[in-house]
Amino acid sequence: MKSKADFLGSQIDIGDNVVFMQVDYRKLLRGIVWKMAERTCIIRHKKTNTGSKETKQFYNQIIKISNSAGEKVDEIE
């Protein structure tokens, strides 16, 4: 599979921290890229009001982030 880029063009890998907007909602969520496919990825995140802990997003719907130290966060609480 060729490399994937987020909305801003940053390369995405499994384990990267990302922010995204859940479908039909206006609140940003923070999560971790868990699985990657050709067109979409699965993001693990905190439990939402719908009870879900995973969300499928297209790559152009996410933005890669890092914490203030530039390190990856290992898990979502």
PyMOL Python script that loads the backbone (N, CA, C, O; Angstrom):
from pymol import cmd

cmd.read_pdbstr("""\
ATOM      1  N   MET A   1       0.851  -1.176   0.000  1.00  0.00           N
ATOM      2  CA  MET A   1       0.000   0.000   0.000  1.00  0.00           C
ATOM      3  C   MET A   1       0.895   1.237   0.000  1.00  0.00           C
ATOM      4  O   MET A   1       1.842   1.327   0.782  1.00  0.00           O
ATOM      5  N   LYS A   2       0.589   2.189  -0.883  1.00  0.00           N
ATOM      6  CA  LYS A   2       1.403   3.405  -0.915  1.00  0.00           C
ATOM      7  C   LYS A   2       1.083   4.291   0.283  1.00  0.00           C
ATOM      8  O   LYS A   2       0.031   4.147   0.905  1.00  0.00           O
ATOM      9  N   SER A   3       1.992   5.204   0.602  1.00  0.00           N
ATOM     10  CA  SER A   3       1.815   6.034   1.790  1.00  0.00           C
ATOM     11  C   SER A   3       0.586   6.924   1.661  1.00  0.00           C
ATOM     12  O   SER A   3       0.177   7.297   0.562  1.00  0.00           O
ATOM     13  N   LYS A   4       0.008   7.253   2.814  1.00  0.00           N
ATOM     14  CA  LYS A   4      -1.220   8.045   2.874  1.00  0.00           C
ATOM     15  C   LYS A   4      -0.931   9.387   3.525  1.00  0.00           C
ATOM     16  O   LYS A   4      -0.050   9.497   4.378  1.00  0.00           O
ATOM     17  N   ALA A   5      -1.680  10.408   3.118  1.00  0.00           N
ATOM     18  CA  ALA A   5      -1.481  11.754   3.655  1.00  0.00           C
ATOM     19  C   ALA A   5      -2.796  12.271   4.235  1.00  0.00           C
ATOM     20  O   ALA A   5      -3.879  11.946   3.749  1.00  0.00           O
ATOM     21  N   ASP A   6      -2.673  13.085   5.290  1.00  0.00           N
ATOM     22  CA  ASP A   6      -3.848  13.685   5.910  1.00  0.00           C
ATOM     23  C   ASP A   6      -4.295  14.920   5.132  1.00  0.00           C
ATOM     24  O   ASP A   6      -3.773  15.195   4.052  1.00  0.00           O
ATOM     25  N   PHE A   7      -5.248  15.659   5.670  1.00  0.00           N
ATOM     26  CA  PHE A   7      -5.810  16.851   5.035  1.00  0.00           C
ATOM     27  C   PHE A   7      -4.739  17.889   4.700  1.00  0.00           C
ATOM     28  O   PHE A   7      -4.843  18.582   3.688  1.00  0.00           O
ATOM     29  N   LEU A   8      -3.709  17.998   5.547  1.00  0.00           N
ATOM     30  CA  LEU A   8      -2.649  18.985   5.345  1.00  0.00           C
ATOM     31  C   LEU A   8      -1.446  18.436   4.590  1.00  0.00           C
ATOM     32  O   LEU A   8      -0.469  19.153   4.374  1.00  0.00           O
ATOM     33  N   GLY A   9      -1.508  17.168   4.185  1.00  0.00           N
ATOM     34  CA  GLY A   9      -0.425  16.573   3.406  1.00  0.00           C
ATOM     35  C   GLY A   9       0.620  15.832   4.226  1.00  0.00           C
ATOM     36  O   GLY A   9       1.584  15.318   3.659  1.00  0.00           O
ATOM     37  N   SER A  10       0.457  15.761   5.550  1.00  0.00           N
ATOM     38  CA  SER A  10       1.395  15.020   6.405  1.00  0.00           C
ATOM     39  C   SER A  10       1.177  13.520   6.230  1.00  0.00           C
ATOM     40  O   SER A  10       0.040  13.059   6.122  1.00  0.00           O
ATOM     41  N   GLN A  11       2.270  12.764   6.203  1.00  0.00           N
ATOM     42  CA  GLN A  11       2.179  11.316   6.055  1.00  0.00           C
ATOM     43  C   GLN A  11       1.563  10.686   7.301  1.00  0.00           C
ATOM     44  O   GLN A  11       1.890  11.072   8.423  1.00  0.00           O
ATOM     45  N   ILE A  12       0.677   9.723   7.103  1.00  0.00           N
ATOM     46  CA  ILE A  12      -0.042   9.039   8.186  1.00  0.00           C
ATOM     47  C   ILE A  12       0.474   7.618   8.316  1.00  0.00           C
ATOM     48  O   ILE A  12       0.666   6.928   7.314  1.00  0.00           O
ATOM     49  N   ASP A  13       0.701   7.178   9.551  1.00  0.00           N
ATOM     50  CA  ASP A  13       1.098   5.807   9.849  1.00  0.00           C
ATOM     51  C   ASP A  13       0.268   5.283  11.006  1.00  0.00           C
ATOM     52  O   ASP A  13      -0.313   6.062  11.762  1.00  0.00           O
ATOM     53  N   ILE A  14       0.211   3.979  11.144  1.00  0.00           N
ATOM     54  CA  ILE A  14      -0.467   3.367  12.287  1.00  0.00           C
ATOM     55  C   ILE A  14       0.216   3.858  13.560  1.00  0.00           C
ATOM     56  O   ILE A  14       1.444   3.883  13.646  1.00  0.00           O
ATOM     57  N   GLY A  15      -0.595   4.248  14.549  1.00  0.00           N
ATOM     58  CA  GLY A  15      -0.078   4.741  15.820  1.00  0.00           C
ATOM     59  C   GLY A  15       0.001   6.255  15.904  1.00  0.00           C
ATOM     60  O   GLY A  15       0.267   6.797  16.977  1.00  0.00           O
ATOM     61  N   ASP A  16      -0.225   6.951  14.795  1.00  0.00           N
ATOM     62  CA  ASP A  16      -0.190   8.417  14.805  1.00  0.00           C
ATOM     63  C   ASP A  16      -1.392   8.990  15.541  1.00  0.00           C
ATOM     64  O   ASP A  16      -2.488   8.434  15.479  1.00  0.00           O
ATOM     65  N   ASN A  17      -1.185  10.099  16.234  1.00  0.00           N
ATOM     66  CA  ASN A  17      -2.261  10.849  16.867  1.00  0.00           C
ATOM     67  C   ASN A  17      -2.894  11.751  15.823  1.00  0.00           C
ATOM     68  O   ASN A  17      -2.197  12.414  15.055  1.00  0.00           O
ATOM     69  N   VAL A  18      -4.225  11.773  15.800  1.00  0.00           N
ATOM     70  CA  VAL A  18      -4.946  12.572  14.825  1.00  0.00           C
ATOM     71  C   VAL A  18      -6.147  13.243  15.486  1.00  0.00           C
ATOM     72  O   VAL A  18      -6.598  12.829  16.554  1.00  0.00           O
ATOM     73  N   VAL A  19      -6.653  14.286  14.832  1.00  0.00           N
ATOM     74  CA  VAL A  19      -7.937  14.876  15.198  1.00  0.00           C
ATOM     75  C   VAL A  19      -8.850  14.740  13.986  1.00  0.00           C
ATOM     76  O   VAL A  19      -8.398  14.747  12.841  1.00  0.00           O
ATOM     77  N   PHE A  20     -10.149  14.617  14.264  1.00  0.00           N
ATOM     78  CA  PHE A  20     -11.135  14.455  13.201  1.00  0.00           C
ATOM     79  C   PHE A  20     -12.489  14.892  13.731  1.00  0.00           C
ATOM     80  O   PHE A  20     -12.683  15.046  14.937  1.00  0.00           O
ATOM     81  N   MET A  21     -13.413  15.087  12.819  1.00  0.00           N
ATOM     82  CA  MET A  21     -14.767  15.458  13.198  1.00  0.00           C
ATOM     83  C   MET A  21     -15.682  14.278  12.886  1.00  0.00           C
ATOM     84  O   MET A  21     -15.746  13.811  11.749  1.00  0.00           O
ATOM     85  N   GLN A  22     -16.374  13.813  13.895  1.00  0.00           N
ATOM     86  CA  GLN A  22     -17.290  12.694  13.739  1.00  0.00           C
ATOM     87  C   GLN A  22     -18.423  13.089  12.779  1.00  0.00           C
ATOM     88  O   GLN A  22     -18.898  14.224  12.813  1.00  0.00           O
ATOM     89  N   VAL A  23     -18.846  12.172  11.942  1.00  0.00           N
ATOM     90  CA  VAL A  23     -19.914  12.432  10.975  1.00  0.00           C
ATOM     91  C   VAL A  23     -21.175  12.907  11.693  1.00  0.00           C
ATOM     92  O   VAL A  23     -21.581  12.334  12.704  1.00  0.00           O
ATOM     93  N   ASP A  24     -21.788  13.961  11.157  1.00  0.00           N
ATOM     94  CA  ASP A  24     -23.019  14.571  11.684  1.00  0.00           C
ATOM     95  C   ASP A  24     -22.830  15.308  13.012  1.00  0.00           C
ATOM     96  O   ASP A  24     -23.820  15.651  13.658  1.00  0.00           O
ATOM     97  N   TYR A  25     -21.605  15.559  13.435  1.00  0.00           N
ATOM     98  CA  TYR A  25     -21.333  16.300  14.664  1.00  0.00           C
ATOM     99  C   TYR A  25     -20.355  17.431  14.365  1.00  0.00           C
ATOM    100  O   TYR A  25     -19.684  17.415  13.333  1.00  0.00           O
ATOM    101  N   ARG A  26     -20.271  18.411  15.260  1.00  0.00           N
ATOM    102  CA  ARG A  26     -19.376  19.553  15.060  1.00  0.00           C
ATOM    103  C   ARG A  26     -18.245  19.589  16.065  1.00  0.00           C
ATOM    104  O   ARG A  26     -17.542  20.596  16.161  1.00  0.00           O
ATOM    105  N   LYS A  27     -18.053  18.530  16.810  1.00  0.00           N
ATOM    106  CA  LYS A  27     -17.024  18.476  17.834  1.00  0.00           C
ATOM    107  C   LYS A  27     -15.815  17.694  17.317  1.00  0.00           C
ATOM    108  O   LYS A  27     -15.961  16.607  16.758  1.00  0.00           O
ATOM    109  N   LEU A  28     -14.623  18.258  17.509  1.00  0.00           N
ATOM    110  CA  LEU A  28     -13.403  17.542  17.139  1.00  0.00           C
ATOM    111  C   LEU A  28     -13.102  16.474  18.179  1.00  0.00           C
ATOM    112  O   LEU A  28     -13.308  16.679  19.375  1.00  0.00           O
ATOM    113  N   LEU A  29     -12.617  15.341  17.714  1.00  0.00           N
ATOM    114  CA  LEU A  29     -12.191  14.252  18.584  1.00  0.00           C
ATOM    115  C   LEU A  29     -10.726  13.968  18.322  1.00  0.00           C
ATOM    116  O   LEU A  29     -10.227  14.174  17.216  1.00  0.00           O
ATOM    117  N   ARG A  30     -10.049  13.499  19.342  1.00  0.00           N
ATOM    118  CA  ARG A  30      -8.645  13.086  19.217  1.00  0.00           C
ATOM    119  C   ARG A  30      -8.594  11.572  19.293  1.00  0.00           C
ATOM    120  O   ARG A  30      -9.291  10.961  20.104  1.00  0.00           O
ATOM    121  N   GLY A  31      -7.776  10.971  18.456  1.00  0.00           N
ATOM    122  CA  GLY A  31      -7.661   9.524  18.455  1.00  0.00           C
ATOM    123  C   GLY A  31      -6.323   9.061  17.913  1.00  0.00           C
ATOM    124  O   GLY A  31      -5.436   9.862  17.617  1.00  0.00           O
ATOM    125  N   ILE A  32      -6.203   7.747  17.792  1.00  0.00           N
ATOM    126  CA  ILE A  32      -4.985   7.109  17.303  1.00  0.00           C
ATOM    127  C   ILE A  32      -5.341   6.249  16.105  1.00  0.00           C
ATOM    128  O   ILE A  32      -6.310   5.491  16.148  1.00  0.00           O
ATOM    129  N   VAL A  33      -4.559   6.361  15.032  1.00  0.00           N
ATOM    130  CA  VAL A  33      -4.774   5.523  13.849  1.00  0.00           C
ATOM    131  C   VAL A  33      -4.485   4.081  14.243  1.00  0.00           C
ATOM    132  O   VAL A  33      -3.377   3.746  14.664  1.00  0.00           O
ATOM    133  N   TRP A  34      -5.491   3.241  14.101  1.00  0.00           N
ATOM    134  CA  TRP A  34      -5.396   1.847  14.545  1.00  0.00           C
ATOM    135  C   TRP A  34      -5.152   0.893  13.373  1.00  0.00           C
ATOM    136  O   TRP A  34      -4.304   0.004  13.454  1.00  0.00           O
ATOM    137  N   LYS A  35      -5.904   1.086  12.283  1.00  0.00           N
ATOM    138  CA  LYS A  35      -5.771   0.249  11.084  1.00  0.00           C
ATOM    139  C   LYS A  35      -5.849   1.146   9.863  1.00  0.00           C
ATOM    140  O   LYS A  35      -6.498   2.192   9.882  1.00  0.00           O
ATOM    141  N   MET A  36      -5.183   0.725   8.805  1.00  0.00           N
ATOM    142  CA  MET A  36      -5.194   1.499   7.561  1.00  0.00           C
ATOM    143  C   MET A  36      -5.582   0.610   6.387  1.00  0.00           C
ATOM    144  O   MET A  36      -5.112  -0.521   6.261  1.00  0.00           O
ATOM    145  N   ALA A  37      -6.449   1.145   5.529  1.00  0.00           N
ATOM    146  CA  ALA A  37      -6.840   0.476   4.294  1.00  0.00           C
ATOM    147  C   ALA A  37      -6.502   1.413   3.137  1.00  0.00           C
ATOM    148  O   ALA A  37      -5.906   2.470   3.345  1.00  0.00           O
ATOM    149  N   GLU A  38      -6.875   1.034   1.941  1.00  0.00           N
ATOM    150  CA  GLU A  38      -6.537   1.831   0.758  1.00  0.00           C
ATOM    151  C   GLU A  38      -7.101   3.254   0.820  1.00  0.00           C
ATOM    152  O   GLU A  38      -6.387   4.213   0.529  1.00  0.00           O
ATOM    153  N   ARG A  39      -8.370   3.396   1.196  1.00  0.00           N
ATOM    154  CA  ARG A  39      -9.019   4.720   1.173  1.00  0.00           C
ATOM    155  C   ARG A  39      -9.380   5.268   2.555  1.00  0.00           C
ATOM    156  O   ARG A  39      -9.607   6.469   2.699  1.00  0.00           O
ATOM    157  N   THR A  40      -9.435   4.407   3.567  1.00  0.00           N
ATOM    158  CA  THR A  40      -9.873   4.834   4.896  1.00  0.00           C
ATOM    159  C   THR A  40      -8.968   4.274   5.980  1.00  0.00           C
ATOM    160  O   THR A  40      -8.150   3.388   5.735  1.00  0.00           O
ATOM    161  N   CYS A  41      -9.132   4.810   7.186  1.00  0.00           N
ATOM    162  CA  CYS A  41      -8.431   4.259   8.340  1.00  0.00           C
ATOM    163  C   CYS A  41      -9.423   4.140   9.500  1.00  0.00           C
ATOM    164  O   CYS A  41     -10.446   4.823   9.538  1.00  0.00           O
ATOM    165  N   ILE A  42      -9.098   3.267  10.429  1.00  0.00           N
ATOM    166  CA  ILE A  42      -9.877   3.116  11.660  1.00  0.00           C
ATOM    167  C   ILE A  42      -9.132   3.863  12.751  1.00  0.00           C
ATOM    168  O   ILE A  42      -7.936   3.657  12.956  1.00  0.00           O
ATOM    169  N   ILE A  43      -9.855   4.737  13.450  1.00  0.00           N
ATOM    170  CA  ILE A  43      -9.275   5.544  14.521  1.00  0.00           C
ATOM    171  C   ILE A  43      -9.889   5.114  15.839  1.00  0.00           C
ATOM    172  O   ILE A  43     -11.112   5.053  15.964  1.00  0.00           O
ATOM    173  N   ARG A  44      -9.055   4.814  16.821  1.00  0.00           N
ATOM    174  CA  ARG A  44      -9.527   4.524  18.175  1.00  0.00           C
ATOM    175  C   ARG A  44      -9.534   5.821  18.971  1.00  0.00           C
ATOM    176  O   ARG A  44      -8.611   6.628  18.870  1.00  0.00           O
ATOM    177  N   HIS A  45     -10.592   6.012  19.767  1.00  0.00           N
ATOM    178  CA  HIS A  45     -10.757   7.250  20.521  1.00  0.00           C
ATOM    179  C   HIS A  45     -11.572   6.991  21.773  1.00  0.00           C
ATOM    180  O   HIS A  45     -12.058   5.880  21.989  1.00  0.00           O
ATOM    181  N   LYS A  46     -11.723   8.025  22.605  1.00  0.00           N
ATOM    182  CA  LYS A  46     -12.557   7.902  23.798  1.00  0.00           C
ATOM    183  C   LYS A  46     -13.986   7.594  23.392  1.00  0.00           C
ATOM    184  O   LYS A  46     -14.414   7.940  22.291  1.00  0.00           O
ATOM    185  N   LYS A  47     -14.716   6.950  24.271  1.00  0.00           N
ATOM    186  CA  LYS A  47     -16.112   6.613  24.025  1.00  0.00           C
ATOM    187  C   LYS A  47     -16.922   7.887  23.759  1.00  0.00           C
ATOM    188  O   LYS A  47     -16.804   8.871  24.489  1.00  0.00           O
ATOM    189  N   THR A  48     -17.742   7.855  22.709  1.00  0.00           N
ATOM    190  CA  THR A  48     -18.553   9.019  22.345  1.00  0.00           C
ATOM    191  C   THR A  48     -19.977   8.862  22.873  1.00  0.00           C
ATOM    192  O   THR A  48     -20.309   7.863  23.510  1.00  0.00           O
ATOM    193  N   ASN A  49     -20.811   9.863  22.598  1.00  0.00           N
ATOM    194  CA  ASN A  49     -22.205   9.801  23.028  1.00  0.00           C
ATOM    195  C   ASN A  49     -22.970   8.664  22.359  1.00  0.00           C
ATOM    196  O   ASN A  49     -24.026   8.266  22.850  1.00  0.00           O
ATOM    197  N   THR A  50     -22.465   8.140  21.259  1.00  0.00           N
ATOM    198  CA  THR A  50     -23.108   7.002  20.597  1.00  0.00           C
ATOM    199  C   THR A  50     -22.601   5.674  21.156  1.00  0.00           C
ATOM    200  O   THR A  50     -23.110   4.612  20.798  1.00  0.00           O
ATOM    201  N   GLY A  51     -21.602   5.736  22.030  1.00  0.00           N
ATOM    202  CA  GLY A  51     -21.044   4.535  22.632  1.00  0.00           C
ATOM    203  C   GLY A  51     -19.889   3.927  21.859  1.00  0.00           C
ATOM    204  O   GLY A  51     -19.307   2.933  22.293  1.00  0.00           O
ATOM    205  N   SER A  52     -19.551   4.514  20.716  1.00  0.00           N
ATOM    206  CA  SER A  52     -18.483   3.942  19.896  1.00  0.00           C
ATOM    207  C   SER A  52     -17.107   4.363  20.406  1.00  0.00           C
ATOM    208  O   SER A  52     -16.939   5.435  20.987  1.00  0.00           O
ATOM    209  N   LYS A  53     -16.130   3.489  20.172  1.00  0.00           N
ATOM    210  CA  LYS A  53     -14.738   3.781  20.520  1.00  0.00           C
ATOM    211  C   LYS A  53     -13.839   3.739  19.288  1.00  0.00           C
ATOM    212  O   LYS A  53     -12.632   3.957  19.389  1.00  0.00           O
ATOM    213  N   GLU A  54     -14.427   3.458  18.125  1.00  0.00           N
ATOM    214  CA  GLU A  54     -13.684   3.425  16.861  1.00  0.00           C
ATOM    215  C   GLU A  54     -14.505   4.131  15.790  1.00  0.00           C
ATOM    216  O   GLU A  54     -15.735   4.065  15.782  1.00  0.00           O
ATOM    217  N   THR A  55     -13.806   4.803  14.895  1.00  0.00           N
ATOM    218  CA  THR A  55     -14.455   5.518  13.802  1.00  0.00           C
ATOM    219  C   THR A  55     -13.663   5.299  12.527  1.00  0.00           C
ATOM    220  O   THR A  55     -12.433   5.309  12.546  1.00  0.00           O
ATOM    221  N   LYS A  56     -14.367   5.102  11.416  1.00  0.00           N
ATOM    222  CA  LYS A  56     -13.727   4.978  10.105  1.00  0.00           C
ATOM    223  C   LYS A  56     -13.756   6.359   9.444  1.00  0.00           C
ATOM    224  O   LYS A  56     -14.813   6.986   9.372  1.00  0.00           O
ATOM    225  N   GLN A  57     -12.611   6.832   8.965  1.00  0.00           N
ATOM    226  CA  GLN A  57     -12.509   8.143   8.313  1.00  0.00           C
ATOM    227  C   GLN A  57     -11.675   8.016   7.040  1.00  0.00           C
ATOM    228  O   GLN A  57     -10.755   7.200   6.971  1.00  0.00           O
ATOM    229  N   PHE A  58     -12.002   8.826   6.036  1.00  0.00           N
ATOM    230  CA  PHE A  58     -11.134   8.964   4.875  1.00  0.00           C
ATOM    231  C   PHE A  58      -9.903   9.762   5.307  1.00  0.00           C
ATOM    232  O   PHE A  58      -9.980  10.549   6.250  1.00  0.00           O
ATOM    233  N   TYR A  59      -8.786   9.569   4.637  1.00  0.00           N
ATOM    234  CA  TYR A  59      -7.542  10.242   5.022  1.00  0.00           C
ATOM    235  C   TYR A  59      -7.641  11.761   4.936  1.00  0.00           C
ATOM    236  O   TYR A  59      -7.011  12.466   5.724  1.00  0.00           O
ATOM    237  N   ASN A  60      -8.421  12.271   3.992  1.00  0.00           N
ATOM    238  CA  ASN A  60      -8.538  13.728   3.871  1.00  0.00           C
ATOM    239  C   ASN A  60      -9.480  14.329   4.912  1.00  0.00           C
ATOM    240  O   ASN A  60      -9.740  15.532   4.885  1.00  0.00           O
ATOM    241  N   GLN A  61      -9.996  13.503   5.833  1.00  0.00           N
ATOM    242  CA  GLN A  61     -10.867  13.968   6.907  1.00  0.00           C
ATOM    243  C   GLN A  61     -10.167  13.987   8.260  1.00  0.00           C
ATOM    244  O   GLN A  61     -10.805  14.239   9.282  1.00  0.00           O
ATOM    245  N   ILE A  62      -8.872  13.724   8.278  1.00  0.00           N
ATOM    246  CA  ILE A  62      -8.125  13.711   9.542  1.00  0.00           C
ATOM    247  C   ILE A  62      -6.908  14.631   9.439  1.00  0.00           C
ATOM    248  O   ILE A  62      -6.431  14.935   8.345  1.00  0.00           O
ATOM    249  N   ILE A  63      -6.419  15.067  10.601  1.00  0.00           N
ATOM    250  CA  ILE A  63      -5.214  15.894  10.685  1.00  0.00           C
ATOM    251  C   ILE A  63      -4.298  15.281  11.736  1.00  0.00           C
ATOM    252  O   ILE A  63      -4.695  15.076  12.883  1.00  0.00           O
ATOM    253  N   LYS A  64      -3.071  14.993  11.328  1.00  0.00           N
ATOM    254  CA  LYS A  64      -2.080  14.419  12.229  1.00  0.00           C
ATOM    255  C   LYS A  64      -1.614  15.475  13.224  1.00  0.00           C
ATOM    256  O   LYS A  64      -1.369  16.622  12.851  1.00  0.00           O
ATOM    257  N   ILE A  65      -1.493  15.082  14.501  1.00  0.00           N
ATOM    258  CA  ILE A  65      -1.030  15.992  15.554  1.00  0.00           C
ATOM    259  C   ILE A  65       0.053  15.304  16.370  1.00  0.00           C
ATOM    260  O   ILE A  65       0.297  14.107  16.217  1.00  0.00           O
ATOM    261  N   SER A  66       0.696  16.069  17.234  1.00  0.00           N
ATOM    262  CA  SER A  66       1.633  15.501  18.212  1.00  0.00           C
ATOM    263  C   SER A  66       1.444  16.252  19.510  1.00  0.00           C
ATOM    264  O   SER A  66       0.915  17.364  19.526  1.00  0.00           O
ATOM    265  N   ASN A  67       1.881  15.636  20.607  1.00  0.00           N
ATOM    266  CA  ASN A  67       1.772  16.353  21.880  1.00  0.00           C
ATOM    267  C   ASN A  67       2.881  17.385  21.967  1.00  0.00           C
ATOM    268  O   ASN A  67       3.707  17.468  21.058  1.00  0.00           O
ATOM    269  N   SER A  68       2.927  18.163  23.017  1.00  0.00           N
ATOM    270  CA  SER A  68       3.855  19.285  23.114  1.00  0.00           C
ATOM    271  C   SER A  68       5.324  18.853  23.092  1.00  0.00           C
ATOM    272  O   SER A  68       6.194  19.642  22.724  1.00  0.00           O
ATOM    273  N   ALA A  69       5.603  17.607  23.483  1.00  0.00           N
ATOM    274  CA  ALA A  69       6.976  17.122  23.455  1.00  0.00           C
ATOM    275  C   ALA A  69       7.328  16.490  22.116  1.00  0.00           C
ATOM    276  O   ALA A  69       8.465  16.071  21.904  1.00  0.00           O
ATOM    277  N   GLY A  70       6.349  16.421  21.207  1.00  0.00           N
ATOM    278  CA  GLY A  70       6.599  15.825  19.908  1.00  0.00           C
ATOM    279  C   GLY A  70       6.603  14.310  19.921  1.00  0.00           C
ATOM    280  O   GLY A  70       7.041  13.686  18.954  1.00  0.00           O
ATOM    281  N   GLU A  71       6.116  13.701  21.013  1.00  0.00           N
ATOM    282  CA  GLU A  71       6.071  12.262  21.112  1.00  0.00           C
ATOM    283  C   GLU A  71       4.661  11.768  20.871  1.00  0.00           C
ATOM    284  O   GLU A  71       3.693  12.508  21.045  1.00  0.00           O
ATOM    285  N   LYS A  72       4.552  10.506  20.467  1.00  0.00           N
ATOM    286  CA  LYS A  72       3.243   9.918  20.253  1.00  0.00           C
ATOM    287  C   LYS A  72       2.636   9.494  21.585  1.00  0.00           C
ATOM    288  O   LYS A  72       3.349   9.053  22.487  1.00  0.00           O
ATOM    289  N   VAL A  73       1.336   9.626  21.704  1.00  0.00           N
ATOM    290  CA  VAL A  73       0.619   9.143  22.878  1.00  0.00           C
ATOM    291  C   VAL A  73       0.251   7.692  22.609  1.00  0.00           C
ATOM    292  O   VAL A  73      -0.289   7.381  21.547  1.00  0.00           O
ATOM    293  N   ASP A  74       0.535   6.799  23.550  1.00  0.00           N
ATOM    294  CA  ASP A  74       0.361   5.374  23.311  1.00  0.00           C
ATOM    295  C   ASP A  74      -1.078   4.886  23.371  1.00  0.00           C
ATOM    296  O   ASP A  74      -1.426   3.930  22.679  1.00  0.00           O
ATOM    297  N   GLU A  75      -1.919   5.513  24.173  1.00  0.00           N
ATOM    298  CA  GLU A  75      -3.300   5.042  24.252  1.00  0.00           C
ATOM    299  C   GLU A  75      -4.249   6.174  24.585  1.00  0.00           C
ATOM    300  O   GLU A  75      -3.848   7.209  25.117  1.00  0.00           O
ATOM    301  N   ILE A  76      -5.498   5.961  24.266  1.00  0.00           N
ATOM    302  CA  ILE A  76      -6.551   6.928  24.569  1.00  0.00           C
ATOM    303  C   ILE A  76      -7.225   6.475  25.850  1.00  0.00           C
ATOM    304  O   ILE A  76      -7.561   5.300  26.001  1.00  0.00           O
ATOM    305  N   GLU A  77      -7.417   7.389  26.754  1.00  0.00           N
ATOM    306  CA  GLU A  77      -8.046   7.060  28.039  1.00  0.00           C
ATOM    307  C   GLU A  77      -9.523   6.860  27.892  1.00  0.00           C
ATOM    308  O   GLU A  77     -10.209   6.576  28.874  1.00  0.00           O
TER     309      GLU A  77
END
""", "prot")
cmd.dss("prot")
cmd.show_as("cartoon", "prot")
cmd.util.cbc("prot")
cmd.orient("prot")
